């Protein structure tokens, strides 16, 4: 299976705004073939400050594509999001987090799952797929159950997929492999983020404690399609760390 490694663009947003073509060219030159933008504005119909068609052109000019993007939106705004995602040639719409009202109890998480099922069906009608991106709060116990499990157990696997963030999984002391085994083929998207052993802050892939080799050995069970290297917002020397991260990952998996 050919690895499809991409770059998450949100942490690069300031650099991208200043020099979009130069930034994308550099990412392409070091081996990134996919990018995942974020920061969608429903009002302006822009993503990271760019019109969808302009960002698509710039990305494709550098020999890359955008299989997915992060879109925070309300259920009634799903059609606007689907139209923009389709315009950019995306396959997945990723909901990056839940509103606080959904994070109060086991019952509210079940309501969140219902919401995901409803918008997932609409997204599917556009020929797209919906995915949800986890953080660490989905692993804070509620009535002896992790909210992440509540979401997985109460969403339709035909309409709702998940983007697993390996950094947050490590931070929450959770095993990705356990979830791959229990919920096979529901994790087509990954965020690849390493954590420093002492500070638990984001670090260059290969310099931290995340077992990427072991995780990738189970990619088929997960249903992996695309994996995006990510640096936390506020990280210094971002481009240099993105370059070193893909090189370290390629060496680790070779």
C-alpha positions as CSV (number, residue, x, y, z in Angstrom):
1,X,0.0,0.0,0.0
2,X,1.4,3.4,-1.0
3,X,1.6,5.8,1.9
4,X,-0.4,9.0,1.4
5,X,1.3,11.5,3.6
6,X,0.0,15.1,3.7
7,X,0.6,18.3,5.6
8,X,-2.0,19.9,7.9
9,X,-2.0,23.5,7.0
10,X,-3.6,25.2,10.0
11,X,-0.4,25.7,12.0
12,X,1.2,27.1,8.8
13,X,-1.6,29.6,8.2
14,X,0.5,32.8,8.8
15,X,3.3,31.5,6.6
16,X,0.8,30.4,3.9
17,X,-0.8,33.8,3.9
18,X,2.5,35.6,3.4
19,X,3.8,33.3,0.7
20,X,1.3,30.7,-0.5
21,X,3.0,29.5,-3.6
22,X,6.5,29.4,-2.0
23,X,5.1,27.5,1.1
24,X,3.2,24.9,-1.0
25,X,6.2,24.5,-3.4
26,X,8.5,23.7,-0.5
27,X,6.1,21.2,1.0
28,X,5.8,19.5,-2.4
29,X,9.5,19.4,-2.9
30,X,10.2,17.5,0.3
31,X,7.6,14.8,-0.5
32,X,4.2,16.0,0.7
33,X,1.5,15.1,-1.9
34,X,-1.6,16.1,0.0
35,X,-2.6,19.0,2.2
36,X,-5.5,19.5,4.7
37,X,-6.7,23.1,5.1
38,X,-8.8,24.3,8.0
39,X,-10.4,27.6,9.2
40,X,-13.5,27.7,7.0
41,X,-15.6,30.8,7.1
42,X,-19.3,30.1,6.3
43,X,-20.0,33.8,5.9
44,X,-17.2,34.4,3.4
45,X,-17.0,30.9,1.9
46,X,-13.3,31.0,2.3
47,X,-10.8,28.6,3.9
48,X,-7.7,29.9,5.6
49,X,-8.6,33.2,3.9
50,X,-8.5,31.8,0.4
51,X,-11.4,31.3,-2.0
52,X,-11.9,27.5,-2.5
53,X,-11.1,27.7,-6.2
54,X,-8.0,29.7,-5.7
55,X,-6.6,27.4,-3.0
56,X,-7.4,24.4,-5.2
57,X,-5.5,25.9,-8.2
58,X,-2.4,26.8,-6.1
59,X,-2.3,23.3,-4.5
60,X,-2.7,21.5,-7.8
61,X,-0.1,23.7,-9.5
62,X,2.4,22.2,-7.0
63,X,1.3,18.6,-7.8
64,X,-0.7,18.1,-4.6
65,X,-4.4,17.7,-3.8
66,X,-6.8,18.2,-0.9
67,X,-8.6,15.1,0.0
68,X,-10.1,16.6,3.1
69,X,-10.4,19.8,5.2
70,X,-11.5,20.9,8.6
71,X,-14.9,22.7,8.7
72,X,-16.6,23.8,11.8
73,X,-20.2,24.5,11.0
74,X,-23.8,24.3,12.4
75,X,-26.1,21.5,11.0
76,X,-28.1,24.0,9.0
77,X,-24.9,25.1,7.2
78,X,-24.0,21.7,6.0
79,X,-25.0,22.3,2.4
80,X,-22.8,25.4,2.1
81,X,-19.9,23.3,3.4
82,X,-20.5,20.4,1.1
83,X,-20.6,22.7,-2.0
84,X,-17.3,24.3,-1.1
85,X,-15.7,20.9,-0.3
86,X,-16.9,19.5,-3.6
87,X,-15.5,22.5,-5.4
88,X,-12.1,21.8,-4.0
89,X,-12.2,18.1,-5.0
90,X,-12.3,16.8,-1.5
91,X,-13.4,13.4,-0.4
92,X,-13.9,14.1,3.3
93,X,-15.4,16.9,5.4
94,X,-13.8,16.8,8.9
95,X,-15.6,18.3,11.9
96,X,-12.8,19.4,14.1
97,X,-14.6,19.6,17.4
98,X,-18.0,19.6,19.2
99,X,-19.8,22.5,20.7
100,X,-19.6,22.6,24.5
101,X,-23.3,21.8,24.9
102,X,-22.6,18.3,23.5
103,X,-19.8,17.6,26.0
104,X,-21.7,17.7,29.3
105,X,-22.9,14.1,29.8
106,X,-23.3,10.7,28.3
107,X,-26.7,11.7,27.0
108,X,-25.4,14.9,25.3
109,X,-22.7,12.8,23.6
110,X,-25.4,10.5,22.3
111,X,-27.2,13.6,20.9
112,X,-23.9,14.6,19.3
113,X,-23.8,11.1,17.7
114,X,-27.3,11.7,16.3
115,X,-26.3,15.0,14.9
116,X,-23.2,13.4,13.2
117,X,-25.5,10.7,11.7
118,X,-27.9,13.3,10.3
119,X,-25.2,15.6,8.7
120,X,-23.2,12.5,7.7
121,X,-26.2,11.3,5.6
122,X,-26.4,14.7,3.9
123,X,-22.7,14.8,3.3
124,X,-22.9,11.3,1.8
125,X,-25.6,12.6,-0.6
126,X,-23.0,14.9,-2.1
127,X,-20.7,12.0,-2.7
128,X,-18.5,13.0,0.2
129,X,-17.8,11.5,3.7
130,X,-18.0,13.0,7.1
131,X,-15.2,12.5,9.7
132,X,-14.8,13.6,13.3
133,X,-11.4,14.7,14.7
134,X,-10.7,13.7,18.3
135,X,-8.9,15.6,21.0
136,X,-8.1,14.4,24.6
137,X,-11.4,15.5,26.2
138,X,-13.2,12.5,24.5
139,X,-11.3,10.3,26.9
140,X,-12.4,11.9,30.2
141,X,-14.7,9.2,31.7
142,X,-18.4,9.8,31.9
143,X,-20.3,7.1,33.8
144,X,-17.4,4.6,33.3
145,X,-17.3,5.2,29.6
146,X,-15.1,7.3,27.3
147,X,-17.1,9.8,25.2
148,X,-15.0,8.7,22.2
149,X,-16.6,5.2,22.5
150,X,-20.0,6.7,22.8
151,X,-19.5,8.5,19.5
152,X,-18.2,5.4,17.8
153,X,-20.9,3.1,19.1
154,X,-23.8,5.5,18.3
155,X,-22.8,6.7,14.8
156,X,-23.6,4.9,11.6
157,X,-20.3,3.5,10.1
158,X,-21.7,4.1,6.6
159,X,-22.0,7.8,7.2
160,X,-19.6,8.8,10.0
161,X,-15.8,8.2,10.0
162,X,-13.0,9.4,12.3
163,X,-9.8,11.3,11.9
164,X,-7.6,9.9,14.8
165,X,-5.1,12.4,16.2
166,X,-2.1,10.3,17.3
167,X,-0.7,13.2,19.5
168,X,-4.0,13.5,21.5
169,X,-4.2,9.7,21.8
170,X,-0.7,9.6,23.3
171,X,-1.6,12.6,25.5
172,X,-4.7,10.8,26.8
173,X,-2.7,7.5,27.3
174,X,-4.9,5.7,24.8
175,X,-3.9,2.9,22.4
176,X,-4.8,3.5,18.8
177,X,-4.4,-0.2,18.1
178,X,-7.1,-1.0,20.6
179,X,-9.5,1.2,18.7
180,X,-8.5,-0.2,15.4
181,X,-9.3,-3.7,16.7
182,X,-12.6,-2.7,18.2
183,X,-13.8,-0.3,15.4
184,X,-12.0,-1.6,12.3
185,X,-12.0,0.5,9.1
186,X,-13.5,3.6,10.8
187,X,-10.2,5.6,10.8
188,X,-9.4,6.5,7.2
189,X,-7.7,9.8,8.3
190,X,-4.9,10.3,10.8
191,X,-3.1,13.3,12.3
192,X,0.5,12.5,12.9
193,X,1.9,14.5,15.8
194,X,4.7,13.5,18.1
195,X,5.0,14.4,21.8
196,X,8.1,15.2,23.9
197,X,8.5,12.6,26.6
198,X,9.0,15.2,29.4
199,X,6.8,18.2,28.4
200,X,4.1,16.4,26.3
201,X,4.4,19.3,23.9
202,X,4.5,18.8,20.1
203,X,7.9,17.9,18.7
204,X,9.4,16.7,15.4
205,X,8.2,13.2,14.4
206,X,10.8,10.7,15.5
207,X,12.0,12.8,18.4
208,X,9.1,12.0,20.7
209,X,7.3,9.0,22.3
210,X,4.6,8.1,19.7
211,X,5.2,4.6,18.2
212,X,4.5,5.5,14.5
213,X,6.1,2.3,13.2
214,X,3.7,0.2,15.3
215,X,0.7,2.3,14.4
216,X,1.4,2.1,10.7
217,X,1.8,-1.7,10.9
218,X,-1.9,-1.7,11.6
219,X,-3.0,0.8,9.0
220,X,-5.1,-1.8,7.1
221,X,-7.2,-2.6,10.1
222,X,-7.7,1.1,10.7
223,X,-8.8,1.6,7.1
224,X,-6.2,4.3,6.6
225,X,-6.3,6.4,3.4
226,X,-4.5,9.6,4.3
227,X,-2.2,10.7,7.1
228,X,-1.3,14.3,7.8
229,X,1.7,15.5,9.7
230,X,0.8,18.3,12.1
231,X,2.6,20.8,14.3
232,X,0.8,22.5,17.1
233,X,-0.1,26.2,16.6
234,X,2.6,28.4,18.1
235,X,5.4,26.0,17.3
236,X,8.6,27.7,16.2
237,X,10.5,27.0,13.0
238,X,7.4,25.4,11.6
239,X,8.6,24.6,8.1
240,X,11.9,23.2,9.2
241,X,10.1,20.9,11.6
242,X,7.5,19.8,8.9
243,X,10.4,19.0,6.6
244,X,12.4,17.0,9.2
245,X,9.2,15.2,10.3
246,X,8.4,13.8,6.9
247,X,12.0,12.7,6.4
248,X,12.0,11.0,9.8
249,X,8.7,9.3,9.1
250,X,9.9,8.1,5.7
251,X,13.0,6.6,7.3
252,X,11.0,5.0,10.1
253,X,8.6,3.3,7.7
254,X,11.2,2.3,5.0
